[in-house]
Amino acid sequence: MYKMRLLSNALGPRALGRRHGHGGRGAAGFDLGGVFVPIPTPYQKNGDVDYGALAANFQRWEKIPFRGQTAPLSLGYCVGGSNGEGPYLSADEKIEMVSKIRSMIGNDRLLIAGTTCESTKLTCDLSKAAAEVGADGVLVMSPFYFKTRMTEDSLYKHFVTLADSCPAPVIVYNMVPVTGIDLSIGVLKKMAAHPNIVGVKDKDMAKLAALVTETRNLQFQVVAGSASYLLAAMLVGCSGGINGLAAVLGEPLCKMHALAMDGQWQKALELQRKLVNIDLLLMQECGPAGLKAAMELLGYSGGACRSPLPPICDEKVEKIKRTLEEDGFL
């Protein structure tokens, strides 16, 4: 039995009511408009999560003006995602991180937990536990170990069963490079009709545009998976993004989002052009180790990744530094 269940039972509905009964943050009040930061996980030398380093990072993230010029936007965080080395965190660690981060951030901040598991039951259990300790929503990929056995019907049932049982809104994460499964526009539109499936994160621009169009009459939001095309995604109607680059360059990303929301597209485009190279370098070429190296260069606590993820070489670190300097971020 997970330690997280003991924690959930101890907190009970009191914690659940704090997060989902206060402020209307059920599915109807859940807003993905804005820039969400997938939290990189810092580790101590013994491999444990370094909550001191995490708290220091949050002191900086919480000061970033993630609010728009024409309307308030969501400031959000995502725990246990790809850039947080989610597959290397145990269920207990994920729940502990959600609980501790909830105490580090403002009550108006949205907190999303990555709760992907291979079975429907484990995904439901982990999602419920995350909601009970402070997660406002859950971000879930398709189960992919038996990818060749998966059908659209089985995947639809997986997400709907989760949405039926989870007290927090569900965001579908269509991460094809990881899962090897590309959820079709048709099945995503079908999922979008469920009142507790509130959005999707995808990285295919054509699909993002089509999903916005196909779900325009539903209470459903589409978000971009990369900062390199966030502005283009917003232009076709996406709400915002869950972007790894926000961990190191949250301020310019949020400024770009705010400019776009205010209709200042040319100024937003100037920022977008500056963000493309570093985003491609960190997210595609280097991965989590590169993001942590950039964090160290910019004064955050990044540190090493968990084994077996290797560190990046000195040449890559130098390339990251040079790119940050060339684009005016260092």
N, C-alpha and C positions, 0 to 999 in steps of 0.2 A: 504493500500500500504506500502510495506517495506520502511523503511528509507534507506536501502541499494540501492534501485532504484534511489533515489534522489542523493545519493553519486555517483552512476554509471553514471548518466546523467551529473553530474557536471564534472566528470573526462573525460568522453567521450573516443574517440578513441586514444587520446594522451597517456593515461595510458596504454591502451591495446597495443599500438605500442611499448611502452617502454619495456614491458615484452616479447611480442611475436613477435615483428618485429626486436628486437635487439638480436644479438647473435644466430639467427637460432633456437629458442626454440619452434618452432611448433612441430608437431608430429615427423617429420623427425629428428629433433635435440634433442629430449628428451631422456635422458639417465638415466636409473634406476640403473646403475652400482655403487654400493657403499652402505653405511649405512645411512639410513634416520631416523631421530629422531622424533617420535610422541610427540609433545610438551604437557606436562602436563600444565593445566591451573591453575595459582595461583589466589587466591581470597583475597580481603580485608575482614575485619570483617563484613562489611555490605553486603557482598555477591557479590559486583562488582568485575570485573576482575582487578587484581593488576598489572598494566603495569610497575610499578617501579620494582617489584619483577621479572617480566618477562624479563625486560631489563638486570637486574643483572645476570640472568641465561644465557642469550644470550652472555653476555660478556665472560663467560666461554666456552660455546659451540662453539663460533666462533674461539676460540684458539686451538681447538682440530684438530690435523692433519688428516683430513679425506681424504688424498690423497694416492694413491698407489705407489708402488716402480717401477713398470714397465710402468704404464700409468696413466694419471690423471683420477680420479674417481669423481663421483658426491658427493658433500656434500649437504645433503638435510634435509628439515624439513617438517613435516606434521602437520597441524593445524586442530583441531576439530575432531580428531579421537577418538577411544575408550578410550585411556589413557589420552586424553585431555578432557574427560567427554563431548564429542560432543553432546550427546542427551540432555544435560542440558544447552547447549548454545543456545540462540535465533539466528535466521538468522542474525539479525543486529549485534549481538556480534561476530558471526563468521566472518562477513565481516570486522568489525572494527579490529578484531585481525589480519586478513590477511594484511590489510592496514598498521597497526602499525608495525607488524613484518617485513614486507617488508623493512621498513626504518631502522630496527635494524640489518639487515644482509647484507653481501656482495652481490654485484650485480651478482656475479658468482654462488650464492647459489640457488639451486632449492627449490621452496616453493610449496607444495602440500596442497590443501584444502579439507577437508572432507565435502562433500556437499550432503550426503544422505538425501533424503526426501521420503515421501511415494508415492506421485504422480509424474508422469513423468514431468508435467508442473512445479511443484515447484522445482524439482531437476534441470531442465534446467534453471529456473530463478536464483536459488541460484548459480549454477555453472558459469553462465555468469557473475553475479555480482562479484563473487570471482576472476574470470579472469581479470575483468576490474580494480580491485584494487591491482593486483600484483601476483595472484596465477599463477604458471607456469603449473600446472596440477591439476586435481581433482580426488579424491579417493571416490568411490561410492559403497555402498552395495546394494544388492537386496532389493526392498521394501517388507516388511515382515508382515505387519499388517494383510493382507488378504492372508497369505501364502498358505492356503489350496485352494485358488482360482487361484493361480499363475500357469501358464504353461510355458514350455520352450519357446514357441513362444512369449508369452506376455512379459517375461523377456528379451528375445532377442530384441524385438521391443523397450522396455524401454531403454536399453543401446544404441542401435543404434540411436534412436531419440535424446538422449542426445549427443551422439558423433557428430551427424549431426549439432546440433545447438550450441555446445560449442566451443568457440574460443581456449580453452586450451585442451591438450591431456587428455584422460580419462583412469584411472586405475581402473579395477574392483576389488573390495574387497570381496572375497568369505568367509565371516565370518559366518560359519554355527552355532556356539554356540549362536550367537545373532539372526540371521535371521531365523534359522530353515530350510533354503533352501540351498541345495548343488548344485551349478551349475555344470553340467556335463562337462566332457572333450570335448564332441562333441559340445555343445553350446558355450563353451569358445573358442574353435578353430574357430567356425563360427564368433564369435565376433572379434577375432584376425585378421580376414581378413579386418576389417574396418580400413581405414587409420588413424583414430583418436582415436582408442582404442589401447593403446600402451603397456599395461601390465596387469598383474593380481597378486594380493597378496593372497596367500593361505597358509594353515597350515598343509595340508596332504602331507607327504613326497612322497608317491606313486603317488599322483596326480601331485605334483610339477615335478617329473621326467618325467611323461607322457606328461605333458603340454610342457615341454622343447622340447621333441622329436616331438610332433605333430605340434608345431609351429615353428620349426627350420628354415623353409624357408620363414617365415614372419617377418616383422619388429615389433616384439613383444617380451617383456621381462617378465620373471617370477621371482617374489621375495618372499622370505621367511617371514612368519609372526611372527617368534619367533627367538630370539638369541640362544636358546638352541640347534637348529639344523641348524643354518646358514651355518656352514662349510659343513655339509652333503648336504645341498641344493646347495651350490656352486659346490660341487663335481659332481653333476648331471647336472650342467649347468645353475643354477640360477644366476642372475646378482648381487644380494645382498639381502638386507632385509630392511623392515620397522619395526623396533624392539623397543618396549617400553624400554627395558633395556638400549638403547643408551642414554636415558635421564640422566642416572646416571653413566654408564660405557661406554661412547662413545669411549674413547681412546683405551682401550683394544679390543673392538669390531672392531674398524677401523683398528687396527694393525693386528688383525686376518684376516680380509678381505684382507689387503694388502699382508700379507704373502702368503695367498692362491693364489692371483693373480700372485705372483712372483714364484709360484710353490714350496714354502717352506711348504709343507703340514704337516710335523712332528711338526714343530714349531707352526704352526697354530692349530694343534690338541691339543697341550699342553695348549694353551689359551682357546680353546673351552671347554675342560674338566673343567677348572676353572670357566667358565661362566654358566654352566648348572644349578647348584644348586640354585644360586641366581636368575636366570631367572625363573625357575619353582616356586620358593617361591614367587617372586613379581608378576609375571604375572598370575599364576594359583591359588595359594593359597590365596594371599592377594588382588590383584586387584589394582585399582588406588590409594587407601589409602595407600597401602603398598609401592607403587612406590614413593609416596610423602614422606613417612616416611624415605625411603632410601635416598631421595634427601636431607632431613634435616641432616641426619647422615653424608653425604658427602659434606656438605657446600653449597648446593643449596637452593633456596627458594621453598619449597613444599607447606606447609600449609595444611589446611583442604580441604576436598572435599565438593561439594555442596550437600545439603540435597536432597533426603533421603539417599545418600550413607553414611554409618556410618564410624566413625573412627575405626582403628584397635586397639586392646587391647595392653596393655603394654607387655604382653608375646610375642605377635607377633613382636613388635618393637625390643624386646631383641633377638628374633630369627633371625631377619634381621641383626641386628648388629653382632651377633655371626657368621652368615654365611659369611658376608663381611670380617670379621676378619680372619676366617679360610681359605678363598680363597685368602687372601693377598690384599684385596682392601680397607681395613680400618686399 
